[in-house]
Amino acid sequence: MTKLTPFPAEYPAEGVKVIDLETRSLLQVLYFVSHGVEVPAEHFARGLARPTLEADGSVFDYDRVLGGLFKVKAVKCKHRPEDAAVAVCYLDHWYYVDATDHDSRATFALAGASVEAGGGGEGRCVAGADAAGGRPLNRPDGGESCAATSSVCAGRWRWRAAR
């Protein structure tokens, strides 16, 4: 067996055979990727969201950290964007992962599987598309329009796969 010596000053001269790694929690991972969600400028202007600022006061660019791993676009429109792989409407904006953005789609699928494995349970809201068929998920009232009330668009109800 190969001898591991990652911190030779702290470990015995003969090395160690095991290194304990502590990974981030699911909540920490979700917080990290949440920075890939585009926030509409009007939401900043209205005080609905606050940007992370650099020391000089400029807005921090999370794309530098995420490196294309996860990007959720925001667009103000009445209907689900046609190029959306997954989408949800909130505060008159559609937030969606572009169907051609394979890295974001993979990250979304992994996050969903992780939440599912962690026991997401019945209380959670599912929005987007089902993993197997890519069918859009709709509100229980059958609609996809963002013209409905924010509480419906925000996903207070459990969404179901479209038939």
C-alpha positions as CSV (number, residue, x, y, z in Angstrom):
1,M,0.0,0.0,0.0
2,T,1.2,3.5,-0.8
3,K,2.2,5.7,2.1
4,L,0.3,9.0,2.3
5,T,2.1,12.1,3.6
6,P,0.0,15.1,3.0
7,F,1.2,17.0,6.1
8,P,4.6,15.5,6.9
9,A,5.4,17.8,9.8
10,E,2.2,16.8,11.6
11,Y,2.2,13.0,10.9
12,P,4.6,10.2,12.0
13,A,7.6,9.7,9.8
14,E,6.2,6.4,8.6
15,G,3.2,8.2,7.1
16,V,-0.5,7.4,7.4
17,K,-2.8,5.0,5.6
18,V,-6.1,6.9,6.0
19,I,-7.1,10.6,5.5
20,D,-10.4,11.7,6.9
21,L,-12.2,14.2,4.6
22,E,-15.1,16.3,5.7
23,T,-17.4,17.3,2.8
24,R,-19.8,20.2,2.7
25,S,-23.3,19.6,3.9
26,L,-26.1,19.6,1.3
27,L,-27.3,22.9,2.6
28,Q,-23.9,24.4,2.1
29,V,-23.8,23.0,-1.5
30,L,-27.2,24.4,-2.3
31,Y,-26.2,27.8,-0.9
32,F,-23.1,27.8,-3.1
33,V,-25.0,26.9,-6.3
34,S,-27.8,29.4,-5.4
35,H,-25.4,32.1,-6.4
36,G,-25.8,30.9,-10.0
37,V,-29.4,32.3,-10.0
38,E,-29.6,35.5,-12.1
39,V,-31.3,38.3,-10.0
40,P,-33.3,40.8,-12.1
41,A,-32.0,44.4,-11.7
42,E,-35.4,45.6,-10.6
43,H,-35.3,43.2,-7.6
44,F,-32.0,44.8,-6.5
45,A,-33.6,48.3,-7.1
46,R,-36.7,47.4,-5.0
47,G,-34.6,45.9,-2.2
48,L,-36.0,42.4,-2.8
49,A,-32.4,41.1,-3.0
50,R,-29.0,42.4,-2.1
51,P,-25.8,41.8,-4.1
52,T,-22.6,40.6,-2.7
53,L,-20.1,43.4,-2.9
54,E,-16.3,43.5,-3.4
55,A,-14.2,45.6,-0.9
56,D,-14.3,48.4,-3.5
57,G,-18.1,48.4,-3.6
58,S,-18.4,46.7,-7.0
59,V,-20.8,43.7,-7.4
60,F,-19.0,40.4,-6.9
61,D,-19.1,38.2,-10.0
62,Y,-20.0,34.7,-8.8
63,D,-19.4,33.3,-12.3
64,R,-15.7,33.5,-11.4
65,V,-16.3,31.0,-8.6
66,L,-19.0,28.8,-10.2
67,G,-17.2,28.6,-13.5
68,G,-20.2,27.7,-15.5
69,L,-21.3,24.9,-13.1
70,F,-24.8,26.3,-12.6
71,K,-26.6,29.2,-14.2
72,V,-30.3,30.0,-13.8
73,K,-31.5,32.7,-16.2
74,A,-34.3,35.2,-15.3
75,V,-36.7,36.7,-17.8
76,K,-39.8,38.8,-17.4
77,C,-42.5,37.2,-19.5
78,K,-46.0,35.8,-19.3
79,H,-45.2,32.2,-20.4
80,R,-42.5,29.6,-19.7
81,P,-39.5,30.2,-22.0
82,E,-39.5,27.7,-24.9
83,D,-35.7,27.0,-24.4
84,A,-36.2,26.0,-20.7
85,A,-35.2,22.6,-19.5
86,V,-36.6,23.4,-16.1
87,A,-38.4,26.6,-15.1
88,V,-40.4,28.2,-12.3
89,C,-42.2,31.5,-12.2
90,Y,-41.7,33.9,-9.2
91,L,-42.6,37.6,-8.9
92,D,-43.5,37.9,-12.6
93,H,-40.2,36.4,-13.8
94,W,-39.5,33.0,-15.1
95,Y,-36.3,31.5,-13.7
96,Y,-35.0,28.7,-15.9
97,V,-32.1,26.5,-16.9
98,D,-31.5,26.7,-20.6
99,A,-32.0,23.3,-22.4
100,T,-28.6,23.7,-24.1
101,D,-26.7,24.3,-20.8
102,H,-25.7,20.7,-20.0
103,D,-23.5,21.6,-17.0
104,S,-26.3,23.5,-15.3
105,R,-28.8,20.7,-16.1
106,A,-26.4,18.1,-14.6
107,T,-25.9,20.2,-11.5
108,F,-29.7,20.6,-11.2
109,A,-30.2,16.9,-11.5
110,L,-27.5,16.1,-9.0
111,A,-28.9,18.6,-6.5
112,G,-32.4,17.1,-6.9
113,A,-31.1,13.6,-6.4
114,S,-29.2,14.7,-3.3
115,V,-32.3,16.3,-1.8
116,E,-34.3,13.2,-2.7
117,A,-31.6,11.0,-1.1
118,G,-31.6,13.2,2.0
119,G,-35.3,12.7,2.6
120,G,-36.8,15.8,0.9
121,G,-40.2,14.3,1.8
122,E,-43.7,15.2,0.9
123,G,-43.6,18.9,1.9
124,R,-41.2,20.1,-0.8
125,C,-42.2,21.8,-4.0
126,V,-41.0,20.3,-7.2
127,A,-40.7,22.7,-10.2
128,G,-39.1,22.1,-13.6
129,A,-39.2,18.9,-15.6
130,D,-39.1,15.3,-14.6
131,A,-35.7,13.7,-15.1
132,A,-36.7,10.8,-17.3
133,G,-39.0,12.4,-19.9
134,G,-38.2,16.1,-19.7
135,R,-41.9,16.8,-19.4
136,P,-42.6,20.3,-18.0
137,L,-44.1,20.4,-14.5
138,N,-47.2,22.5,-14.1
139,R,-49.2,24.0,-11.3
140,P,-52.1,21.9,-10.0
141,D,-54.5,24.2,-11.8
142,G,-52.9,23.1,-15.0
143,G,-51.4,26.4,-16.0
144,E,-47.9,27.5,-16.8
145,S,-48.6,31.2,-17.1
146,C,-46.8,33.7,-14.8
147,A,-49.9,35.8,-14.9
148,A,-51.2,33.9,-11.9
149,T,-50.7,35.1,-8.4
150,S,-47.2,35.1,-6.9
151,S,-48.2,32.6,-4.3
152,V,-49.0,30.0,-7.0
153,C,-45.9,30.9,-9.0
154,A,-43.8,30.7,-5.9
155,G,-44.7,27.0,-5.5
156,R,-46.8,26.9,-2.4
157,W,-48.5,23.9,-3.9
158,R,-46.9,20.6,-4.8
159,W,-46.5,20.6,-8.6
160,R,-47.1,17.5,-10.7
161,A,-45.8,16.2,-14.0
162,A,-47.8,17.4,-17.0
163,R,-49.7,14.7,-18.9
